[in-house]
Amino acid sequence: MFSHVVIFWTNPEKPNATEELLAGAEKYLKPIPGVLHFHIGRMAPSQRPVVDQTYQVALNTTFASKAAQDEYQVHPLHVEFLDKVFKPNCKRVVVYDFE
């Protein structure tokens, strides 16, 4: 099992950036072969001080292996997502990959 978690900070100058990011991920990333689990959503508010609440969107995907995730990274739909959705709507991203 391989997990790929992406934390997105959207562009504050684009009022619809969060919605465009959510819709674009559903359109371009979810159907990529090899994705076993796909979950994207808005940051959930919390009263706990250890919870980071500075980001707007998080993506959690799982794959059978690191090799499957590597294929996902170069898939044409992923590349299209980066160009059409990620770049115009995000100012920062952090990725956590783990086995």
Legacy VTK file of the C-alpha trace (Angstrom):
# vtk DataFile Version 3.0
C-alpha trace
ASCII
DATASET POLYDATA
POINTS 99 float
0.000 0.000 0.000
1.255 3.495 -0.865
-0.396 6.728 0.292
-0.077 10.083 -1.441
-1.401 13.053 0.550
-1.393 16.547 -0.932
-2.157 19.713 1.025
-3.151 22.750 -1.083
-3.122 26.451 -0.271
-5.263 28.160 -2.875
-4.625 31.524 -4.487
-6.419 34.160 -2.360
-6.739 36.393 -5.438
-9.039 33.796 -7.044
-12.347 33.654 -5.116
-13.414 30.359 -6.770
-10.028 28.640 -6.478
-11.196 26.077 -3.915
-14.228 25.054 -5.969
-12.150 24.867 -9.169
-9.533 22.730 -7.424
-12.130 20.326 -6.016
-13.963 19.978 -9.349
-10.736 19.659 -11.331
-9.377 16.902 -9.096
-12.622 14.949 -9.451
-12.486 15.379 -13.239
-8.792 14.723 -13.907
-7.338 12.742 -10.987
-10.078 10.427 -9.771
-10.350 8.422 -13.025
-6.609 7.746 -13.365
-5.948 3.985 -13.396
-4.255 2.627 -10.286
-6.022 4.866 -7.773
-7.478 2.540 -5.108
-8.880 5.270 -2.881
-9.581 8.906 -3.741
-10.726 11.524 -1.238
-10.533 15.281 -1.678
-12.123 17.889 0.534
-11.984 21.212 2.280
-10.034 21.746 5.492
-12.177 20.705 8.455
-12.228 23.306 11.249
-10.998 22.065 14.606
-10.662 23.359 18.156
-7.520 21.257 18.633
-4.348 23.386 18.534
-2.318 20.591 16.887
-4.519 20.666 13.754
-3.142 22.796 10.919
-5.910 25.069 9.688
-3.925 27.237 7.278
-4.689 25.281 4.087
-7.906 25.106 2.069
-7.975 21.650 0.390
-6.456 18.215 1.030
-6.219 15.200 -1.266
-5.706 11.655 -0.022
-5.065 8.900 -2.561
-3.850 5.348 -2.115
-2.219 2.955 -4.549
-1.206 -0.693 -4.462
2.477 0.263 -4.706
4.922 3.120 -5.168
5.266 2.034 -8.795
1.523 2.576 -9.316
1.817 6.068 -7.797
4.817 6.795 -10.039
2.685 5.918 -13.082
-0.081 8.200 -11.771
2.374 11.120 -11.603
3.151 10.954 -15.345
-0.342 10.020 -16.540
-1.674 12.541 -19.118
-4.696 13.369 -16.908
-2.402 14.228 -13.982
-0.258 16.431 -16.221
-3.409 18.136 -17.523
-4.623 18.699 -13.946
-1.330 20.374 -13.055
-1.518 22.739 -16.032
-5.229 23.530 -16.107
-6.223 23.365 -12.435
-3.309 23.337 -10.010
-1.106 26.081 -11.465
-3.838 28.712 -11.894
-5.500 28.043 -8.520
-2.781 27.227 -5.993
-0.021 29.241 -4.398
1.537 26.452 -2.317
1.458 22.679 -1.960
2.966 20.146 0.440
3.072 16.426 -0.335
3.303 13.541 2.118
4.034 10.121 0.609
4.323 7.026 2.771
4.293 3.251 2.517
LINES 1 100
99 0 1 2 3 4 5 6 7 8 9 10 11 12 13 14 15 16 17 18 19 20 21 22 23 24 25 26 27 28 29 30 31 32 33 34 35 36 37 38 39 40 41 42 43 44 45 46 47 48 49 50 51 52 53 54 55 56 57 58 59 60 61 62 63 64 65 66 67 68 69 70 71 72 73 74 75 76 77 78 79 80 81 82 83 84 85 86 87 88 89 90 91 92 93 94 95 96 97 98
